[in-house]
């Protein structure tokens, strides 16, 4: 890991942070041409010296995600994919046709293309990744039910999420469900049956299509674009007589074509980290010039950055999560609802 010196006195700014006051802090990561991963700056809230072995483990795990992120980013970047058009037979323009054939004729399912051309790769690039560990702990009579959301806000510029399920004990099967906001399709006036059967859209409901779910099993790696809303379906204890847990290592990939303030330019915020670093620098000077401890504690340390205590950090975290809750609220207005009114 590179040694970073934080010498700037000007505040760090984020060009993408317009309506938010907070930002998750990514780490800078180098991905070699062969896919080897190296963290170039510290992971927020994970001490690079005290927890050095974890850095190697996390980097090794992220290497397994590189080809998965490549596939997802290739789908997002590929603008040359042929448009799939359905030709629905249409004979005579008599509305009697709607009365004699009230049920739509759904075409056969379009073939999937699992061997899509790779259009983008992280190999050979410097990227930014937000690293997070999420744990769900349940005790007797408890359950967990997630909410629909995407990750981050405009401030983070997250394009894809990678999840590694590394621990699960005494929990029922868990699923991660997905749905997506869609444009209103062309349809016949008041053709509620046809639209429901063809597009799974209901009159005066949100323009959202369900995409299915992935089962969250231990040792599974899952990557998906941040264009999809997702939620953790209800989890319960398999055996209510004892506690259970599920642990997930999450990688939130920042858009590789954009850069946001990272731990390369933002110093550690933890009070303990800063004090340890300050003492490391000041101790040799104190010994060299015979500076008393009282002078150091009363006249030097008070003028140095002190960072955040845990109580303060939790308060800021609550504010950050409140911003994200607001960003994920879908306003139920006419623009986001499907309507069978005439075009």
ABEGO torsion letter per residue (X at the ends): XBBBBBABABBBBBAABAABABBBBBBBBBBBAAGBBBBABBBBGBBAAAAAAAAAAAAAAAAAAAAAAAAAAAAAABAABBBBBBBBBBBEABAAAAAABABBBBBBBBBBBAABBBABBABGBBBBBBBBBBBBBBBBGBBBBBBBBBBEBAAAGBABBBBBBABBBGBBBBBBBBBBBBBBBBBBBGBAAAAAAAAGBBBGBBBBBBAEBBBBBBGBBBBBBAABBBBBBBBBBABAABBBBBBBBBBBBBBAABBBBBAAABBBABAAAAAAAAAAAAAAAAAAAGBBAAAAAAAAAAABBAEBBAAAAAAAAAAAAAAAAAAABBBBBAAABBBABBX
